[in-house]
Amino acid sequence: MVTLTWLLSRMLFMRFVAILLGVSIFFLTLDIATYAEEILATRGNDLWAIAHYGALRLPATLSSFFGISILLASLLMLSDVASHSELVAIWSAGVSQFRIVGMLLPLAVLLGIAHFLIDDRGVPWAAPTLHQWGIGDYREKKLELGASDPIWMHSGNDILRAVKANAEASELEDVIIFRRSPDGVLAEQIMAEEARLVDGRWELEGVAIYYRENAPPSRVERLIYSGLMRPTSVGSRSGDPEEMSIGELSHFIANAGFGIRPVHVYETWVNKRFTLLLTGVLMILISVPLAARFQRGSGLGILFAAGVGLGFTFFIFDGISLTMGELGLLPPWLAAWLPTMMFTSIAGVIAFHHDTL
């Protein structure tokens, strides 16, 4: 059985690598060809800019095609085995479909870990630079700190807005603090030229205070604001949740999203990130029970079509469920895990139905 496990795992892995790299390289080639002039302009027509851009785009590209590549590789591997009547020989030897899933499980887990690391390390590493370059899909996301992309934080009922910040977000420029009453009504507005975070408190300089009662504003050179505002780093503050690491997402959750997005958005993406660990397992769970119905090599076209159909249905449903979690229509954990749970159940029903025939 060790030999069979090794052969099936090697066949699956080789097909997975070929599909993932092939599709990713094709996508990157089209992307680079489309935006070549903009890419070269970032480095004064230095050709190394092409390679740099390709390296930056690679993590997100791999992540996009990772799950479907596992599915296609599984279907191709099982189709090849079934077409030579080897699959029926395997089952005739007493190897059940559940045991085949168990044989492929270690590889599926490793692939899930790789997918998780690409999303949690690779994508957040590349995102800030891509935002700064503003090429292609990132043109509308381009960071322009100090211009159109203000920094927002909140403390209790108070809201803070700043135009510029240093890398650690411990020094802010052009600051406005909206002091609100418990019922949300604006009580006063504090404007400061600069703010520095010292020992957990903001030291404001060049301060003007405006009151709700239209009283004359107060002006002071220095003011201490003790609100518990903990800004995050500039690079990740304006990033989308899918471009953040688990640590950054948890930091936003702990600080109520810094007033940028509702907390449930970041909670949904934290749960979604952990579902990636099971993507490989789920794709194999979908493929193997279907292959059991065509173990003599007949109907392989139907096998492939059914597998791809189920896979694409999963990815579409996964996107819809994730959107519902971001909108607050589903609890974060349910929005992230519901597609995985449903399609695991479907695969289980197919498997048990075949075994009872």
Steps between C-alpha positions, in 0.01 A plus 500: 500500500795730558600460136145574381483806725827629360397441137160670536644792697779551245255491210276754673786730597663504156171582329421766759835675451468487121146643502566771761823623343361480148187700576687750720773564244240544226305750715814693601618515140173657389506738796859612434439538126196719571674734744860480377535874439372589846724239662813627323413859591530417871873428458605729215458230232716254693407149383546369853172676582322229299651226716427697818137551401464132411639399841259737675199372308595133536364436855151633424496318166600169658238548769226566243563176311615279787170331585385439145845360413469239775156404370613470138812306601290257704258443214782454248682256725189292564400512132843370397480217752143412401571510126746209537258305725747541785239660723279192491803287584572719800147467630494126423803467727286626787608864494188709563451856378532620859837333523611670179398833653706404805799423279479844337421678827863584600564664162167684518588638844843614379340674204252666735784628716677634190181679393464649847859626505469657154191694612629585846860588412544540125198717417547745793871529412428606142187711551656829630738529203225417251282767660778755462559410135128519423514277192204307361260381768686710755448831320183576692655375825818708472602646835534876505560563866479870569251559219189294440552213740452629856572295809210426731499374858256503785503494879174444680259752349777715352617487138847608385600589146854574379642581158858379540684256724847355541563130436416406860196734509634653822526847345203651319447820305186708438297329770130542576340347810122485504391488867157344525251457781384149600201532266729580206440875479805711413604696811820665379760479229873512570735586216878465537791554267690203644448216748752266661424180687694507828438243775158415363382863478485740209694825537336752268674813372354805330151429635168669425184387682156568354184462710149389410339810659674730246715643775829661389763233433786446744858490377787344692852403405491160669228264622500146638232266368481180703266303276605138452562517127750246370564549131649224292783539249440715194568222252222276622253761618353566159538145371211271426436218751598237243844666479564484876668233707330325789693723740383819326141379483507416872645845574213665314247282684653592836471870411145490359624534143643847569170635367587392144276194470269315742672241718303213346676561166840421653356211703360350180840516331677346799267201481533490122879486527481185714265328255786503248666226704220266393469603135718212376316247712163621371606484134613139548179416687307625198711313244540151649130415554424610144780281368350203683202517266724470191763260625507294181599794283155562351339840511823686579368809323201500734735450797708800401198718422329410829817565701571835337134597536498421870831680547392818327168491685696484824717800410198706391308413815812572706520851353131566564524374858810713564320809371205429728742480792656834406154657483408359840222281362667186641715451811869517403577136586195375310571712192854360478432136585153440350620416143763259631250326730232474231725361227668259742152370578421469127820304441414275795152432366642405159755269662253321727245471220757318285600269783141397561429416136 
